[in-house]
């Protein structure tokens, strides 16, 4: 999910950066163009951090899933209704 959010933030940052071109001539911008570009850079930085966190979570899950110990089964009791009564089951 974090990777998807980061991707959306990245596209929003690119859109915001493109919006600044009306106020810029190449790399020279008026005050409004600079404000818009600063906003785009801030969004891009957040996207980068969120993307990194998402990748770390995916990598961690990818390592933990196959290496995790199988859960130990404890005692359990179950009650199942049947026609004319009930069935009690248990395992230890």
KAZIDA-V210111 format. One line per field, one symbol per residue. phi: phi as a letter, one per 30 degrees, with the letter a starting at -180 (. if undefined). burial: I if it has 9 or more other ideal C-beta (glycine too) atoms within 8 Angstrom, else O. A space follows every 50 residues. Layout:
phi: ???
burial: ???
This chain:
phi: .dddddddddddddddddddddcbbiccbdeddddddddddddddddddd ddddddddddddddedcdddddccdbbbbbdbdilbccbabb
burial: OIIOIIIOIIOIIIOIIOIIOOIIOOOOIOOOIIOIIOIIIOIIOIIIOI IOIIIOIIOOOOOOOOOOOOOOOOOOOOOOOOOOOOOOOOOO
